[in-house]
Structures are given as structure tokens and as C-alpha cells.
């Protein structure tokens, strides 16, 4: 604890400064050159070996500090992409620098323990878009990781976070143009296919489980009112907290579109969008250690509200390695994420202190696990379902 405190106080001003710079220079997913390069430069200055562009993503990185061979490997996931127009309204500048700080704190503390270890900070781009962590999973980046952590700011505090798995699709209907007044019978209305898909999905909602979310938009619906639309597109996102149930649900949603195409005489093209996110499998044993660490740091939870579930690519990570994704509240007010108000709240002194608190708790959690074989076995046993 003394060493962790010393490192945190030494690094405090620099990491807050870096986080503020990232906040003031928001970058969309896969464009986060400023954030990624500054994090890498800082980690290199602290003795980490940095590899950029892992998994084929230009703004990803893995920074590692290793002593000895075969040591326990703790990784912290860093996010740093922003949202269109509203910038860091999800607090990724806090998330990223909390993980970077935790990595430095843990590595510096373990150097004095005389045991083999590896600490990594994994830079994961585009969480808000395609889900960069999934590309990194496919590239084998998490293959030799023993556990991984990150934190997320919010308006509530939740240690054992759950999330919704999701699939996203485009339903593209192809019809036949005709004059909508003089010869409408010659046309096949693609927009009718889209509308009937919405109607069928609305009917389906009565027969799905309470955690399910199905939401869509019309991306393309025709060119003019006097032309029967030959092409129309609907985009839908389908979510559930159950990975297996989601697969069943997706097939039902697709059947709604297939039935709409049949009834309107149109042809249907189904196009999958991006990666599928899996539901979060939060490791309770690891989460309990994190909660214990928060308590030891005298954290007082200010929150009075509960947040709903969204979808996170950390869910996919949690299905290949023991992981936690705790949310720590910045406020006692109801301030939802992805809003201008949340972005403003994420650039306050209290927000940066919460970032450092999260880093401290993650580093302390990692320190406890690396030094305790029984905790390591307990975390692994839970992950493997034993």
C-alpha cells in the first residue's frame, strides 16, 4: 500500500494532465492517434515495452512490463474513443488513463516483491463503434492474460456489472419502381417491406423476455412520393442478457423481415453490421477483491440511482479471460451517459479524483491477486465453471 501511494502521488499531476488533454482533443473510433500516441509515450517513459497497431488496428497498442518468466499476467484495458459531436460523453478519457495509471502503479509496486510477473496495458480502440477488443481477441492478444480489468464512470456504482449481448443488422428490401399514381400495380414497394418488418417486430415484442431490447431505424425509404420505392433499408439492433437466447431471438427477428418480403413481393438482403457483442461474464471472485480494495481506500458511494444495461465489448473479453468492468459513480445526481451534461461532469476535479481512485483500487486488486496463489485459483476456478 505504501508503494502504491508513493507512485500515485508521484504520477498524479501528469496523468490528470494527460487525461484532460485527451478530453480536450476528442477522437472518434479508429482515429484516436493523439490519445494512443500520448498513452504509449507515457508508458514507454515508465519502462513499458510498447507494441503499436496490434490486431491490425492502427490506434491499438499493448504495453507490457515483465520481470522473470512465467509470472502471473494482469492486464488493464484502456479505452479512449469519443462520440460524434458530444466528445467524451462516455468518459473514455477517464477510463483509458485510469488503466494506464493502474498499470504503472502495479508494475512499480511488484518490482520490489521479487516474484515473476507481467503487467500489461492494452489499448482498445473504437468501443463505441465496431468493438476493437473483439479484433484483439481474434488476434490472440488476450491469449496469455490471466485476468483483466477496467473501470467505467457513471451516475451509479456497480461492481458486478452485467451487459446485454447484441447483434446488429441491415434489412435491405429490393422491389420495382413504378408511377405511384398512374400504374402503381406495376411496382413492388420496398418501403412496404420495411414497414411490415417494423409491424411484425412490434408484434413479436409481446413474446420476448423482459431483458430483450429491439430497436431500429429506417435508413432509406424512397426518393419521391410519386415513385414506388425500389429500395428501402431498415437497421435493427437486437439485445439480450443471455448469449444463447439472443441467437434464437435474432432468427425470429430475421423471420419478421423474411415474412415482410414475402407479403410485399420484394426481395430481402440481410447484412450483418460489425461485430456481435457478448453479455458480460463478470468474475465475482475478482469483483469482490476490487470491492474490498475500494473499501480499504475509504470510498464513499455518492450515487442514489441505478443505471440500466447497455452493451460493451468487454463482454467478449470476459468470455475468454476472467474480467471485471465495475462502474464507479461520479455524482449523486441523475446524469445519463452519452449526453452533453455527462461530458461536462467528466471534466471536473471530482471526476479526475474518481479516475485516480479507480486506478488505485485496480492496482491494489492486481497486487493482492499476484501475491496470492489461492486467489488466483479461486478466480480461475469460477471462470472455468468449477
ZATORPA-590662 format. One record per residue: residue in one letter; y, x, z of N, C-alpha, C in turn. Coordinates in pm, whole numbers, padded with zeros to 5 digits, always signed. Layout:
N
AYXZYXZYXZ ...
//
This chain:
386
X-00121+00083+00000+00000+00000+00000+00126+00086+00000 X+00123+00195+00078+00242+00281+00084+00271+00340-00053 X+00166+00387-00121+00186+00447-00252+00236+00344-00353 X+00179+00224-00349+00225+00117-00438+00373+00088-00415 X+00412+00080-00289+00552+00053-00256+00643+00163-00309 X+00600+00287-00294+00681+00400-00340+00702+00396-00491 X+00592+00370-00563+00602+00366-00710+00692+00250-00753 X+00675+00134-00691+00755+00018-00729+00904+00044-00707 X+00938+00101-00594+01079+00127-00567+01136+00231-00662 X+01054+00328-00699+01098+00430-00793+01123+00372-00932 X+01039+00278-00974+01045+00225-01111+01128+00098-01122 X+01165+00038-01011+01229-00092-01008+01343-00107-01110 X+01442-00022-01104+01562-00040-01187+01529-00023-01335 X+01440+00069-01367+01409+00093-01509+01331-00023-01570 X+01233-00076-01498+01153-00184-01556+01235-00314-01567 X+01323-00339-01471+01411-00455-01483+01503-00438-01603 X+01556-00318-01620+01643-00291-01735+01568-00314-01867 X+01445-00266-01877+01366-00286-01998+01338-00434-02023 X+01306-00507-01918+01279-00649-01932+01403-00724-01980 X+01518-00689-01925+01643-00752-01969+01673-00720-02115 X+01645-00597-02158+01666-00561-02298+01580-00646-02390 X+01454-00666-02351+01364-00748-02433+01412-00892-02436 X+01461-00941-02322+01516-01077-02318+01634-01090-02415 X+01719-00989-02417+01839-00995-02500+01814-00966-02647 X+01692-00923-02679+01657-00897-02818+01525-00967-02850 X+01525-01101-02850+01400-01175-02869+01345-01158-03010 X+01214-01144-03019+01148-01125-03148+01030-01222-03159 X+01013-01281-03276+00901-01372-03299+00770-01295-03307 X+00661-01369-03297+00529-01309-03302+00505-01224-03424 X+00443-01107-03404+00410-01009-03506+00534-00939-03562 X+00650-00966-03499+00773-00896-03535+00831-00821-03415 X+00753-00806-03309+00806-00756-03181+00814-00604-03178 X+00882-00546-03275+00890-00400-03285+00969-00339-03171 X+01081-00400-03135+01165-00346-03028+01091-00348-02895 X+01033-00463-02861+00963-00476-02733+00844-00381-02727 X+00763-00382-02831+00642-00300-02833+00675-00151-02822 X+00772-00104-02902+00803+00039-02904+00862+00084-02771 X+00945+00001-02708+01004+00038-02579+00900+00041-02469 X+00806-00053-02470+00698-00050-02372+00613+00075-02390 X+00578+00106-02515+00496+00223-02543+00565+00352-02500 X+00693+00361-02529+00769+00481-02492+00772+00499-02340 X+00791+00390-02268+00794+00396-02123+00657+00439-02068 X+00550+00377-02119+00416+00409-02070+00378+00554-02102 X+00416+00601-02219+00391+00741-02253+00461+00835-02155 X+00581+00798-02115+00657+00882-02021+00591+00887-01884 X+00501+00791-01857+00432+00786-01728+00290+00843-01738 X+00260+00910-01850+00132+00977-01863+00023+00897-01930 X+00054+00780-01981-00046+00698-02050-00064+00747-02194 X-00186+00741-02241-00216+00769-02381-00205+00639-02459 X-00121+00637-02562-00089+00513-02632-00143+00514-02774 X-00211+00406-02811-00255+00384-02948-00189+00257-02999 X-00114+00267-03106-00042+00153-03159-00119+00088-03275 X-00090-00038-03300-00145-00108-03415-00294-00138-03406 X-00345-00154-03283-00487-00184-03268-00517-00324-03320 X-00638-00342-03370-00679-00473-03421-00609-00513-03549 X-00544-00417-03614-00475-00449-03739-00343-00521-03721 X-00292-00528-03600-00164-00593-03571-00058-00484-03550 X+00046-00486-03628+00143-00376-03628+00216-00360-03495 X+00229-00467-03417+00304-00459-03292+00215-00462-03168 X+00085-00445-03186-00006-00437-03072-00016-00292-03025 X-00072-00272-02907-00097-00137-02858-00197-00142-02743 X-00257-00028-02715-00332-00011-02591-00289+00122-02531 X-00246+00117-02406-00201+00236-02333-00294+00256-02215 X-00356+00372-02206-00457+00396-02103-00429+00522-02023 X-00465+00515-01896-00460+00629-01804-00599+00640-01743 X-00664+00756-01763-00803+00770-01721-00823+00900-01646 X-00904+00891-01539-00945+01011-01465-01096+01004-01445 X-01164+01113-01479-01309+01115-01467-01375+01036-01579 X-01506+01022-01569-01582+00949-01670-01657+00834-01605 X-01667+00723-01680-01745+00609-01633-01681+00531-01522 X-01551+00547-01504-01483+00475-01397-01460+00328-01429 X-01435+00250-01325-01408+00107-01340-01280+00090-01422 X-01282-00005-01516-01172-00020-01612-01097-00151-01588 X-00975-00139-01539-00887-00254-01517-00781-00257-01628 X-00765-00374-01691-00665-00388-01798-00567-00500-01765 X-00441-00478-01799-00337-00578-01784-00288-00619-01922 X-00287-00748-01949-00242-00798-02080-00091-00820-02078 X-00023-00762-02176+00122-00776-02188+00155-00863-02309 X+00238-00963-02286+00291-01047-02395+00440-01020-02407 X+00494-01036-02528+00636-01005-02547+00697-01076-02667 X+00628-01176-02722+00687-01252-02833+00775-01365-02779 X+00874-01402-02860+00969-01507-02822+00947-01631-02908 X+01023-01734-02878+01015-01861-02951+01131-01873-03049 X+01112-01947-03159+01222-01965-03254+01343-02032-03188 X+01459-01976-03211+01589-02031-03171+01616-02025-03020 X+01514-02049-02935+01540-02052-02791+01494-01925-02720 X+01452-01824-02796+01425-01693-02739+01311-01691-02639 X+01335-01622-02526+01228-01604-02426+01224-01722-02329 X+01200-01839-02387+01191-01962-02308+01051-01984-02253 X+00966-01884-02267+00835-01886-02201+00820-01766-02109 X+00925-01685-02100+00927-01575-02004+00837-01458-02038 X+00813-01435-02168+00723-01326-02204+00782-01188-02175 X+00914-01178-02166+00974-01051-02125+00937-01017-01981 X+00917-01120-01898+00871-01101-01760+00722-01069-01758 X+00646-01142-01838+00501-01122-01843+00469-00979-01886 X+00530-00938-01997+00500-00806-02051+00533-00694-01955 X+00653-00698-01898+00694-00589-01810+00625-00596-01674 X+00580-00713-01631+00500-00720-01509+00368-00646-01529 X+00305-00665-01645+00179-00596-01673+00198-00447-01690 X+00306-00407-01757+00337-00265-01773+00359-00201-01635 X+00437-00267-01552+00466-00214-01418+00340-00206-01333 X+00257-00310-01340+00131-00310-01263+00042-00195-01307 X+00037-00169-01438-00044-00058-01487+00001+00075-01433 X+00131+00099-01433+00185+00225-01382+00160+00237-01231 X+00183+00129-01159+00163+00132-01014+00018+00162-00979 X-00075+00095-01047-00216+00113-01015-00264+00253-01051 X-00226+00302-01169-00268+00436-01210-00218+00542-01114 X-00091+00532-01076-00033+00632-00985-00100+00628-00848 X-00136+00510-00802-00199+00497-00671-00343+00551-00672 X-00415+00525-00782-00554+00567-00790-00569+00718-00808 X-00466+00784-00859-00474+00929-00879-00507+01001-00749 X-00464+00945-00638-00483+01011-00509-00615+00973-00443 X-00691+00883-00504-00813+00835-00441-00934+00923-00468 X-00926+01008-00573-01037+01099-00602-01159+01031-00658 X-01142+00915-00723-01255+00845-00785-01225+00825-00933 X-01330+00818-01017-01307+00795-01160-01254+00653-01183 X-01161+00637-01276-01106+00506-01308-01041+00510-01445 X-01016+00391-01497-00935+00377-01618-00846+00255-01601 X-00718+00273-01623-00621+00164-01620-00559+00152-01759 X-00558+00031-01812-00500+00009-01944-00397-00104-01940 X-00297-00090-02024-00206-00200-02055-00229-00232-02202 X-00265-00357-02229-00297-00397-02366-00184-00486-02417 X-00113-00438-02517-00004-00514-02577-00058-00616-02674 X-00035-00744-02646-00097-00854-02723+00011-00938-02790 X+00035-00920-02918+00142-00992-02988+00109-01139-03013 X+00214-01214-03043+00203-01347-03105+00118-01446-03027 X+00135-01451-02896+00063-01552-02817+00107-01692-02857 X+00235-01707-02893+00288-01838-02927+00245-01886-03067 X+00188-01796-03145+00152-01832-03283+00003-01830-03307 X-00044-01721-03366-00185-01714-03406-00277-01668-03294 X-00223-01611-03188-00307-01566-03077-00358-01425-03098 X-00271-01327-03075-00307-01188-03100-00425-01138-03019 X-00445-01193-02900-00558-01147-02817-00691-01172-02887 X-00697-01275-02969-00822-01308-03038-00852-01202-03143 X-00750-01156-03214-00770-01046-03308-00818-00921-03235 X-00763-00896-03116-00802-00778-03041-00945-00790-02987 X-00986-00911-02952-01126-00934-02913-01218-00899-03030 X-01185-00950-03147-01267-00924-03266-01272-00775-03299 X-01165-00702-03266-01161-00558-03293-01230-00476-03184 X-01283-00541-03081-01356-00472-02976-01271-00408-02869 X-01143-00447-02861-01052-00384-02765-01094-00411-02621 X-01154-00528-02594-01192-00564-02457-01337-00529-02425 X-01403-00460-02516-01547-00436-02504-01585-00361-02377 X-01507-00260-02339-01543-00179-02221-01453-00207-02101 X-01382-00321-02104-01295-00359-01992-01378-00432-01887 X-01359-00397-01759-01435-00462-01651-01365-00587-01598 X-01234-00588-01597-01159-00708-01562-01019-00697-01620 X-00956-00812-01640-00820-00810-01693-00736-00918-01624 X-00606-00890-01619-00512-00981-01550-00382-00990-01627 X-00310-01097-01602-00169-01111-01639-00114-01223-01553 X+00018-01236-01550+00078-01349-01479+00169-01424-01575 X+00202-01547-01537+00294-01628-01617+00396-01693-01524 X+00525-01687-01557+00624-01759-01476+00618-01908-01505 X+00659-01988-01407+00658-02132-01426+00745-02202-01324 X+00731-02336-01315+00800-02411-01211+00701-02459-01105 X+00578-02409-01111+00479-02431-01007+00401-02302-00987 X+00322-02297-00883+00235-02182-00859+00091-02229-00864 X+00011-02164-00947-00131-02200-00962-00208-02071-00987 X-00301-02040-00898-00376-01915-00909-00493-01931-01006 X-00571-02035-00987-00690-02057-01070-00652-02147-01188 X-00583-02089-01281-00527-02165-01393-00636-02212-01488 X-00622-02338-01532-00706-02393-01637-00621-02408-01763 X-00687-02419-01876-00613-02439-02001-00697-02526-02094 X-00634-02568-02201-00700-02653-02300-00742-02570-02420 X-00868-02582-02457-00912-02524-02584-00850-02607-02697 X-00826-02544-02811-00772-02625-02921-00810-02570-03058 X-00815-02663-03153-00828-02633-03295-00709-02698-03366 X-00663-02637-03471-00552-02692-03549-00592-02697-03696 X-00556-02809-03761-00597-02831-03900-00485-02892-03983 X-00490-02866-04112-00413-02940-04211-00509-03031-04286 X-00471-03159-04298-00543-03253-04383-00457-03275-04507 X-00504-03225-04620-00428-03232-04745-00494-03338-04834 X-00419-03442-04863-00470-03551-04946-00416-03537-05089 X-00506-03552-05185-00470-03541-05327-00494-03677-05393 X-00390-03732-05454-00401-03862-05521-00360-03854-05667 X-00293-03959-05713-00248-03967-05852-00111-04033-05857 X-00016-03967-05924+00116-04026-05936+00115-04146-06031 X+00211-04234-06008+00235-04349-06097+00372-04403-06062 X+00427-04488-06150+00554-04554-06120+00528-04659-06013 X+00601-04649-05902+00574-04735-05787+00610-04881-05812 X+00689-04908-05916+00729-05046-05945+00655-05103-06066 X+00653-05027-06176+00601-05084-06300+00450-05077-06313 X+00386-04965-06269+00240-04954-06279+00180-04893-06152 X+00204-04950-06037+00153-04889-05914+00001-04886-05909 X-00065-04979-05983-00210-04983-05981-00275-04860-06045 X-00194-04784-06119-00246-04662-06180-00246-04543-06084 X-00185-04561-05971-00172-04450-05877-00274-04455-05764 X-00294-04340-05701-00373-04329-05578-00285-04257-05476 X-00248-04330-05372-00140-04288-05283-00190-04190-05175 X-00154-04063-05191-00195-03962-05093-00133-03987-04956 X-00010-04041-04954+00055-04070-04827-00020-04178-04750 X-00078-04274-04822-00161-04375-04755-00278-04309-04682 X-00333-04203-04742-00441-04131-04675-00395-04072-04543 X-00275-04013-04543-00220-03957-04419-00197-04066-04316 X-00137-04177-04358-00105-04285-04264-00233-04346-04206 X-00334-04364-04288-00460-04418-04238-00529-04321-04142 X-00509-04191-04166-00563-04092-04072-00498-04109-03936 X-00366-04125-03932-00296-04148-03805-00348-04276-03738 X-00366-04381-03816-00415-04507-03759-00554-04492-03699 X-00641-04422-03771-00778-04404-03722-00781-04317-03596 X-00700-04214-03594-00695-04128-03475-00637-04204-03356 X-00538-04289-03380-00484-04371-03272-00591-04464-03214 X-00679-04515-03300-00789-04598-03252-00891-04515-03174 X-00909-04391-03218-01004-04302-03150-00960-04269-03008 X-00831-04270-02982-00779-04226-02851-00839-04305-02735 X-00875-04430-02757-00931-04512-02650-01068-04460-02606 X-01132-04382-02691-01271-04346-02668-01291-04196-02647 X-01188-04131-02596-01199-03988-02566-01174-03966-02418 X-01212-03848-02368-01197-03818-02226-01050-03796-02190 X-01016-03812-02061-00875-03808-02019-00803-03677-02047 X-00875-03565-02053-00810-03436-02074-00775-03410-02220 X-00818-03496-02310-00800-03473-02453-00656-03496-02496 X-00608-03411-02584-00477-03428-02648-00497-03414-02799 X-00447-03514-02873-00449-03508-03019-00308-03539-03066 X-00245-03445-03134-00108-03468-03178-00087-03410-03317 X-00009-03483-03396+00008-03441-03534+00145-03475-03591 X+00172-03416-03707+00295-03442-03781+00262-03460-03928 X+00354-03523-04001+00344-03531-04146+00430-03419-04204 X+00366-03323-04268+00438-03208-04322+00488-03233-04464 X+00421-03322-04535+00459-03351-04672+00418-03495-04702 X+00510-03574-04758+00479-03715-04776+00523-03777-04906 X+00560-03697-05004+00604-03751-05132+00740-03699-05171 X+00780-03733-05293+00904-03681-05350+01014-03785-05362 X+00977-03909-05394+01075-04017-05411+01006-04150-05389 X+01083-04251-05350+01022-04379-05317+00964-04450-05440 X+01012-04417-05560+00960-04485-05678+00850-04407-05749 X+00796-04305-05680+00683-04230-05732+00569-04238-05631 X+00453-04285-05674+00337-04285-05586+00305-04139-05552 X+00301-04102-05423+00277-03961-05387+00136-03914-05427 X+00131-03805-05501+00001-03749-05539-00047-03645-05437 X+00039-03607-05345+00002-03506-05245+00074-03538-05114 X-00001-03532-05005+00056-03552-04871-00024-03468-04772 X+00045-03419-04671-00020-03329-04574+00011-03374-04432 X-00093-03381-04350-00078-03401-04206-00135-03280-04135 X-00067-03238-04030-00118-03129-03947-00149-03184-03808 X-00269-03156-03760-00311-03205-03629-00362-03091-03542 X-00334-03104-03414-00387-03014-03312-00474-03097-03218 X-00594-03051-03193-00690-03122-03109-00724-03034-02989 X-00709-03088-02867-00727-03007-02746-00821-03076-02646 X-00892-02992-02569-00975-03039-02460-00998-02924-02364 X-01023-02954-02238-01053-02850-02140-01198-02805-02147 X-01277-02871-02232-01420-02841-02245-01445-02786-02385 X-01486-02661-02393-01508-02598-02524-01611-02673-02607 X-01721-02715-02544-01828-02783-02618-01786-02923-02663 X-01719-02996-02574-01675-03130-02610-01572-03125-02723 X-01490-03021-02723-01390-03008-02828-01455-03004-02966 X-01569-02935-02978-01636-02927-03108-01678-03066-03156 X-01728-03149-03065-01765-03286-03100-01641-03366-03142 X-01535-03347-03067-01411-03421-03091-01351-03385-03227 X-01353-03257-03259-01297-03213-03388-01369-03282-03503 X-01500-03296-03493-01575-03362-03601-01535-03509-03613 X-01507-03575-03500-01462-03714-03505-01325-03725-03571 X-01236-03632-03539-01103-03632-03600-01113-03608-03750 X-01197-03514-03789-01217-03490-03932-01271-03615-04001 X-01360-03686-03933-01415-03808-03993-01309-03915-04011 X-01209-03916-03922-01096-04010-03940-01027-03981-04073 X-01006-03854-04104-00943-03817-04230-01034-03845-04349 X-01163-03817-04331-01256-03844-04441-01262-03993-04473 X-01263-04076-04369-01264-04221-04391-01135-04268-04458 X-01023-04205-04420-00895-04242-04482-00894-04207-04630 X-00952-04095-04664-00960-04057-04805-01048-04154-04882 X-01159-04193-04824-01249-04288-04890-01183-04422-04914 X-01110-04469-04811-01050-04602-04822-00931-04605-04917 X-00867-04492-04941-00749-04488-05028-00779-04430-05166 X-00904-04392-05188-00941-04338-05318-00881-04202-05346 X-00850-04129-05243-00791-03995-05258-00896-03888-05226 X-00861-03766-05257-00948-03655-05225-00889-03577-05108 X-00977-03531-05020-00933-03464-04897-00970-03317-04898 X-00874-03234-04860-00896-03092-04838-00862-03063-04692 X-00954-03001-04619-00932-02968-04478-00915-02818-04466 X-00803-02776-04409-00772-02634-04396-00749-02601-04249 X-00828-02508-04197-00811-02465-04058-00687-02376-04047 X-00611-02391-03939-00489-02314-03917-00512-02216-03802 X-00499-02088-03830-00503-01986-03726-00634-01981-03651 X-00630-01914-03536-00747-01902-03450-00764-02027-03364 X-00886-02048-03319-00911-02151-03219-00900-02089-03081 X-00830-02158-02990-00817-02110-02853-00928-02174-02768 X-00987-02094-02679-01089-02144-02588-01027-02176-02453 X-01092-02266-02380-01045-02302-02246-01057-02182-02152 X-00961-02170-02062-00958-02060-01966-01074-02069-01868 X-01144-01958-01850-01253-01947-01755-01206-01855-01643 X-01119-01906-01558-01058-01823-01454-01163-01777-01354 X-01168-01648-01328-01264-01591-01234-01214-01614-01092 X-01282-01702-01020-01233-01743-00888-01240-01629-00787 X-01341-01547-00797-01351-01434-00704-01232-01341-00721 X-01196-01311-00845-01081-01226-00873-00952-01296-00834 X-00943-01426-00864-00824-01503-00827-00802-01508-00677 X-00910-01516-00601-00898-01519-00455-00841-01387-00403 X-00879-01276-00466-00825-01146-00425-00676-01139-00457 X-00640-01193-00574-00498-01197-00611-00418-01282-00511 X-00473-01398-00472-00406-01482-00373-00389-01409-00240 X-00494-01340-00199-00488-01260-00077-00378-01154-00087 X-00367-01092-00203-00265-00989-00223-00125-01049-00217 X-00107-01165-00278+00022-01235-00270+00059-01263-00125 X-00040-01310-00049-00014-01341+00092+00027-01216+00169 X-00038-01104+00140-00004-00980+00209+00137-00932+00174 X+00186-00975+00056+00322-00939+00015+00424-01043+00060 X+00378-01137+00145+00465-01237+00208+00530-01331+00106 X+00455-01366+00002+00506-01459-00097+00517-01599-00037 X+00633-01659-00053+00655-01798-00012+00676-01881-00138 X+00586-01973-00161+00589-02052-00284+00701-02155-00278 X+00799-02148-00371+00910-02244-00367+00880-02375-00439 X+00770-02382-00513+00751-02494-00606+00720-02625-00535 X+00762-02733-00598+00737-02868-00548+00669-02956-00652 X+00639-02900-00768+00585-02979-00878+00459-02912-00933 X+00380-02990-01007+00263-02936-01074+00286-02939-01225 X+00244-02831-01290+00256-02824-01436+00129-02877-01502 X+00144-02933-01621+00030-02975-01699-00036-02856-01766 X-00145-02881-01836-00219-02775-01902-00175-02760-02047 X-00160-02635-02089-00139-02603-02229-00257-02524-02281 X-00236-02450-02387-00342-02368-02446-00294-02223-02453 X-00383-02130-02419-00347-01989-02412-00460-01905-02473 X-00423-01797-02543-00527-01711-02599-00594-01625-02493 X-00540-01625-02371-00609-01559-02259-00740-01632-02230 X-00750-01759-02269-00874-01833-02253-00988-01764-02327 X-00962-01716-02448-01064-01646-02525-01104-01517-02455 X-01004-01445-02401-01033-01321-02328-01123-01350-02209 X-01096-01460-02137-01171-01491-02016-01317-01525-02044 X-01349-01550-02169-01488-01578-02206-01564-01453-02248 X-01495-01337-02253-01564-01212-02286-01553-01108-02174 X-01463-01129-02077-01446-01037-01966-01387-01114-01848 X-01422-01083-01723-01362-01152-01609-01210-01142-01613 X-01142-01255-01595-00996-01258-01615-00932-01363-01527 X-00803-01339-01496-00719-01439-01432-00584-01443-01503 X-00519-01558-01491-00389-01582-01557-00305-01667-01461 X-00276-01619-01340-00204-01702-01243-00061-01731-01288 X-00013-01847-01249+00126-01886-01269+00198-01874-01135 X+00315-01812-01136+00396-01800-01015+00531-01867-01040 X+00570-01953-00950+00692-02031-00969+00817-01947-00951 X+00915-01977-01035+01047-01915-01024+01146-02004-00951 X+01107-02128-00921+01206-02226-00878+01142-02338-00796 X+01226-02412-00725+01182-02536-00661+01225-02658-00740 X+01278-02635-00861+01323-02743-00947+01221-02770-01059 X+01235-02885-01123+01150-02919-01237+01216-02864-01364 X+01170-02748-01409+01228-02682-01526+01114-02644-01620 X+01077-02731-01714+00963-02703-01802+00988-02583-01893 X+00881-02516-01929+00889-02405-02022+00923-02452-02162 X+00957-02356-02247+00992-02382-02387+01118-02468-02397 X+01209-02445-02303+01340-02512-02305+01449-02407-02285 X+01569-02440-02326+01683-02350-02305+01702-02324-02156 X+01683-02429-02075+01702-02415-01930+01603-02316-01870 X+01479-02319-01919+01380-02225-01866+01415-02083-01908 X+01461-02065-02030+01503-01931-02076+01613-01877-01986 X+01711-01959-01954+01821-01916-01868+01770-01876-01730 X+01676-01954-01678+01620-01925-01546+01542-01794-01545 X+01483-01759-01660+01404-01636-01670+01489-01510-01680 X+01621-01527-01679+01710-01412-01686+01801-01408-01564 X+01742-01435-01448+01816-01432-01322+01758-01323-01232 X+01832-01287-01130+01782-01188-01033+01651-01234-00970 X+01643-01363-00937+01520-01417-00876+01401-01402-00971 X+01425-01424-01100+01316-01412-01197+01263-01269-01204 X+01353-01172-01204+01309-01033-01211+01241-00988-01082 X+01282-01044-00969+01213-01015-00844+01072-01074-00846 X+01057-01193-00905+00924-01253-00918+00837-01170-01011 X+00895-01116-01116+00822-01026-01207+00766-00907-01129 X+00849-00846-01043+00804-00731-00966+00700-00771-00862 X+00716-00889-00803+00617-00940-00709+00481-00956-00778 X+00483-01014-00899+00359-01033-00972+00294-00899-01006 X+00377-00802-01047+00325-00668-01076+00261-00607-00952 X+00328-00621-00840+00279-00565-00714+00146-00629-00676 X+00138-00761-00686+00015-00832-00650-00100-00796-00744 X-00071-00781-00873-00177-00743-00968-00225-00601-00941 X-00131-00509-00914-00169-00371-00886-00252-00363-00758 X-00211-00437-00656-00285-00437-00529-00424-00496-00548 X-00432-00601-00628-00562-00662-00659-00653-00562-00729 X-00598-00493-00829-00676-00393-00900-00722-00281-00809 X-00634-00237-00719-00667-00129-00626-00784-00169-00536 X-00781-00290-00485-00888-00338-00398-01022-00340-00471 X-01021-00388-00595-01146-00402-00670-01202-00265-00709 X-01117-00176-00756-01165-00043-00798-01231+00031-00681 X-01183+00010-00560-01232+00082-00443-01349+00013-00373 X-01390-00105-00424-01492-00184-00352-01601-00229-00449 X-01717-00165-00441-01829-00198-00530-01876-00342-00511 X-01872-00391-00387-01917-00527-00361-01828-00630-00432 X-01696-00605-00431-01606-00695-00503-01634-00690-00653 X-01659-00571-00704-01690-00558-00846-01813-00639-00883 X-01916-00630-00800-02040-00703-00826-02020-00854-00814 X-01939-00895-00718-01912-01038-00698-01839-01096-00819 X-01740-01025-00871-01664-01070-00988-01754-01077-01110 X-01836-00973-01132-01926-00972-01245-02032-01079-01236 X-02087-01099-01115-02190-01200-01095-02139-01340-01127 X-02017-01370-01082-01959-01501-01115-01940-01516-01265 X-01890-01411-01329-01866-01417-01473-01996-01443-01549 X-02103-01382-01505-02232-01397-01573-02306-01524-01533 X-02246-01600-01440-02305-01729-01401-02416-01718-01304 X-02422-01608-01229-02531-01591-01131-02493-01650-00996 
//
